[in-house]
Amino acid sequence: MFPRPRPLLASLLLPLLLSACAGFAPKRLYNDQIGYSGSLSDSQKAQTLLNAVRIRYGDSPVFLNTTQVISGYSLQRSLSGRLSILPGNNPANTIAGTPGMTMTQSPTFTFQPVTGAALAQSVIQPLSPAELLPLSLSGTPIDVLFRLAVQSVNGLQNSSMLDTANRTGSPGFAHLLINLRRLQVAGLLHFRLGQTENGGDPTKTEDKSTKAPSNLIISLPDSDDPALQKVVVTTRKMLGLSATSTEAEVVYGSGSPSPGTVSILTRPILGVLGEIASEIEVSPQDVAEHRTIPTVDDTAILSRPTIIIHNGEKPPRDAFSSVRYHERWYWIADTDFDSKLAFSVMQTLVSLAETTQPSGTVVTIPAR
């Protein structure tokens, strides 16, 4: 009588199949999170760069937000085999099998164009000083932040693409940025929400019933270093404060502020993009054919453009970010740290201005 076959095939092959699948989910989680994070960052940089180039050539910028990324997987496992058992130690006794595994991926991306009220709020409305200036506390260079997003401080004008008579802005604005950067590095520049020591305006009394003050306060404390103290006093005067005033309230606006306040006129994201666009290098042929205007040199006071954007027939392989527009390439060099830093600050400003308000059309694209 033949012995009853035992499930040798399954007992031998199943562990091999399971071991091949055991680490699938954790690895996919890691690879997907890192991969999609990098791709999303690269696409956002390219969109910002392309919008600046579009504005440089009088084209309309387009803002398309990635609102959802879904990466679905289907894993199928199979096991097939053949078992042959004959009496005794017959050489014909055999055991054979083939494990199988099939994986399919179906990513889906959802994009939302920024239009209507969402466009007005996130792109056309000026940035709030209360949201903008505290970025300097996280290490963002204050001079880069002001060059990008501030149009004027107490009437001192930043450069302006629209002001052809005074393209480079006020000399005092550049000197103010240099001083603010020195004080930031020395830890002598602070922003906070609250009340000044005298309530902001000396003519007003502090309201003790206020539970959540929302005033933005700039603080310039004294320094024991004589050289830095001189910079502190000079900066206070440039901000319209007395030599002994250590704090002032920041208000949105232009021109001469009231006593105890500093007026700052901020730009909208569209204005920030416009200023970056005005510094983009363009080909002389495009200027000759009136496709765009010449690049105006505004580096007489500040040593260089905020972000240097090159153009040519082909970008370098290691470009920080590159886009193609009308048969030419535009890029930021990976070896230009100052431009990369300023562009990253620009990306932060774009993210800061984004709104979650629904804007209508949603585009969902299954990736094949």
Phi, psi and omega in degrees: 000136182288141176291150180289127178296140175260157182287061182294321185299311181295319183292334180271321187268331184298318177301323179297320181292317181292323180295330179288336184258347190299321183265012185297306186298311180300320181293319181294322178300313181295310183296319181292317182296314180291317182295311180291327177298316179294317180295320179295319178297315180296320181291323178293319177297316180296321180295317179297315179297316180296321179295323177296318179295319178302314180297323180301328182256018177073018179267164181273132174288151178233131180244120181231112183268139172275111185263339183205138174230119179240123178242105182258144181233148174232122183242120179242131180242142181220157180216121178230147181194178181220133181233126179231119181234123177244161182300145174072201178264052181294130179299342182281354177299125182221154172219126182214148179198161180225113175279152179218151179211131179235129180237135175235144181239138181223077178288148178225131181244136178245125180245147179229114176296140178269111182220173173059226183297325179295321177295317180297319184285320187265339186242322187263330179285133180300149177292146180280131176303326181294333177267331187280306190294324178298348176300333180295336180288342179268007178104356177294125180302125185295328180290321176294318181299315180290320180299324182279313197244358181244129180269325179203154175229115181052037179089348176284119190268135169283168176298151183218130179296330184274341183268086183291334181284333182223060187300324185275355180080190182279136175303326181296333179294316179296319179294324177297317179297320179297316179294316180298322179294319178297318180290325178296315180297324181277357180076027182248020177228122183224152173230143178205164175262131180159216179238149172288171182300331178247021178083011179093284181265120182301339181277353182249151176259149183291135179270106183293342183277353181288118183268332184225077181297140183242009179291140176267124184248132172259134184237128178233083183289163178290161179233147176282342179279119182303321180294316179290326178297326177295321177293321178300311182296317179297318181293320177302316180294322179294333178269006177082018180257163174284165183296339183255355180285129182258344183220155176205155178272135179268127178235154178277131177155182180232167178085192183285128182276170173283163181305138177082009180228158175237122182267128180233124177259113182267165179258155168280167178302322179297323177290322177298314178298322180297319179291321176296321180299323183293342181262358183291135174290135178231160181285143177303328180296320178296324178291317181297327180271007177062029174284334178204175181263161179296154175282126181268130181283114179243028183262016183296323182259306176271137197296340186198164174300157180298312179228121179270117180245118182270167174217156180177185181284336182206133180279160174293153184295332183258027180299143178297317174202143181213147177219157177250135180216119178051054173071008175233156180254146177231138186206162172249127184289139179289341180270002180257087186297319182299318178292320179296318179296314180296322179292324176294322174297320177300317178297322177296320179295320178297316179294323180295326183274350183295148179237150178268006180296129179303137183239019174103245190300136174236131181248118179249126184238112172285128179274128181256000000 
